[in-house]
Amino acid sequence: MAAVAQPRLSPAATEAALAALKQLLGDRFTTASAVREQHGRDESWAVPSPPDAVVFPRSTEEVVEIVKICAAHGLPIVPYGAGTSLEGHVTALQGGVSVDLMQMNQILKVNAEDLDVVVQPGVRRKQLNEYLRDTGLFFPIDPGADASIGGMVATRASGTNAVRYGTMRENVLALTVVMADGRVIRTSKRAKKSAAGYDLTRLFVGSEGTLGIITEITLRLYGIPEAMSSAICSFETLEGAVNTVIQTIQAGIPVARIELLDDVQVDAINKYSKLDMPVQNLLLLEFHGSEAGVAEQAEMVQAIAADHGGNNFQWTTKPEERAKLWQARHDAAYASKALRKGCEIMATDVCVPISRLAECILETKEDVVKTGLMAPLVGHVGDGNFHLAVVVDRNNPQEIEAIEAFNERLVHRALRMDGTCTGEHGIGRGKMKYLTAEHGEAVAVMRAIKKALDPDNLMNPGKIFSI
Ligand SMILES: Cc1cc2nc3c(=O)[nH]c(=O)nc-3n(C[C@H](O)[C@H](O)[C@H](O)COP(=O)(O)OP(=O)(O)OC[C@H]3O[C@@H](n4cnc5c(N)ncnc54)[C@H](O)[C@@H]3O)c2cc1C
């Protein structure tokens, strides 16, 4: 992916804007090159593009003042959470200021009786669950990285638990947002449902920093289940594993997690996380419920798996064994990267209706083999969502060309099957070219919304679509 950074303002105009920000924030404003470099990249293979400065606000009021200064000078604004996104989301393509929200990391109020919590955007998902542990409640959305809640809202993230608990779309109740002109809005109250006007909460969930800066979030919580167990089951064929998933979902078995790892991914994880799982296609499952319910669900899935050639079904309720398995799953991308020294990962994800999952995965696997890629496959397959971590040597132009062509075929395959070009990573700048193929005329409506709310295109310019 070529670097396309083009500063929006002249050096003198940028200097004037930065001087005003420095005056506002003192030592929470920096132009240090190491900090700018760090904020100009995410975890993708997108070419980095550093901002002119980075600021660290501590309150909604400070965010308002920052936005007003930027609006007055026309300086682009790139909101920044934990920087773990995967499609070049935080690259400062037109220069400007990176607004790092990680010092706004307070858990403001747990409403245990209502099963909700109010947090600032810099709270990380693991921090939230550690804080909640003694309340008997938890927040289920778990992208592999320890992302910020603000970033998770902005990318409409999900993870291994989405098959049971939904994604950020289902679990955000309300937001406080600083708009591009400095106005502050609250999108909703705490009521579990509302029919009052347009659903602005859902508009900002997945807006990737292009519409405003999220400074407060109300999330749904869930009771920690009485019993939890994890299971693994191996399959000689990918088809057997995927058909087990499809039948499990279609039978309405309320699995909490059902993850697919192909044999290449299992091998990588074994080496990276020092495990000894059979090097075959693998389903990794979790069941939540009562003791009896969990046992019954496991038995039903075991029977379905047996019909599709599943073997070696093992399950455990021991927390430390469960934690080890799921940590290994969350480290899958790093395990893939470790397969080839000095290489990077091109992570991509698509999602299709569950009835098309087997077809999509099998065609994709055939494509991987034919193209000769090293591309472990892993997926939150209960939702029809799967990922490839294509291991790439950035210094090899032929390899990059082959991978880009492969990604394009993958996306069009998913679209042909009534799926989406991304189930959870988002568009950023990596998948912009597919948005019109997926949404057609609806992209013009998205553009109209962007222009109405951010007429000067200050907020994270160059992402989702061009203006
Ligand atoms: C190993 C690994 C595994 C992953 N697994 C998953 C997975 O299973 N599921 C999944 O969904 N994702 C996954 N991801 C991707 C990533 O973790 C998510 O996209 C995450 O939601 C990004 O959060 P962040 O805090 O890192 O945001 P950033 O990367 O900092 O920002 C992401 C986007 O959100 C915007 N943004 C950030 N904070 C705010 C705010 N307060 N207001 C407005 N805009 C804001 C930014 O401008 C940017 O456009 C994975 C990433 C890695 C590295």
The ligand as a Gaussian input file, in Angstrom:
#p B3LYP/6-31G(d) Opt

LIG

0 1
 C       -3.820000      -9.386000      17.549000
 C       -5.058000      -8.635000      17.181000
 C       -6.287000      -9.282000      17.242000
 C       -7.457000      -8.598000      16.913000
 N       -8.645000      -9.250000      17.012000
 C       -9.783000      -8.587000      16.744000
 C      -11.038000      -9.241000      16.892000
 O      -11.120000     -10.409000      17.244000
 N      -12.161000      -8.516000      16.649000
 C      -12.114000      -7.209000      16.260000
 O      -13.176000      -6.608000      16.072000
 N      -10.938000      -6.572000      16.092000
 C       -9.773000      -7.223000      16.331000
 N       -8.581000      -6.574000      16.197000
 C       -8.556000      -5.173000      15.740000
 C       -8.576000      -4.103000      16.860000
 O       -8.181000      -4.618000      18.099000
 C       -9.962000      -3.463000      16.953000
 O      -10.264000      -2.800000      15.748000
 C      -10.121000      -2.467000      18.120000
 O      -11.482000      -2.190000      18.259000
 C       -9.354000      -1.172000      17.933000
 O       -9.357000      -0.473000      19.163000
 P       -8.172000       0.533000      19.541000
 O       -8.420000       1.064000      20.890000
 O       -6.865000      -0.110000      19.326000
 O       -8.431000       1.670000      18.463000
 P       -7.415000       2.481000      17.475000
 O       -6.657000       1.505000      16.689000
 O       -6.615000       3.399000      18.343000
 O       -8.435000       3.267000      16.630000
 C       -9.300000       2.612000      15.750000
 C      -10.241000       3.608000      15.075000
 O      -11.117000       4.162000      16.029000
 C      -10.999000       5.584000      16.088000
 N      -11.115000       5.935000      17.498000
 C      -10.386000       5.459000      18.537000
 N      -10.843000       5.983000      19.688000
 C      -11.857000       6.823000      19.365000
 C      -12.727000       7.685000      20.115000
 N      -12.662000       7.770000      21.447000
 N      -13.642000       8.412000      19.437000
 C      -13.765000       8.323000      18.082000
 N      -12.966000       7.546000      17.335000
 C      -12.046000       6.801000      17.976000
 C       -9.647000       5.892000      15.462000
 O       -9.624000       7.178000      14.870000
 C       -9.536000       4.790000      14.433000
 O      -10.229000       5.150000      13.274000
 C       -7.389000      -7.234000      16.512000
 C       -6.154000      -6.586000      16.460000
 C       -4.995000      -7.268000      16.784000
 C       -3.693000      -6.536000      16.722000

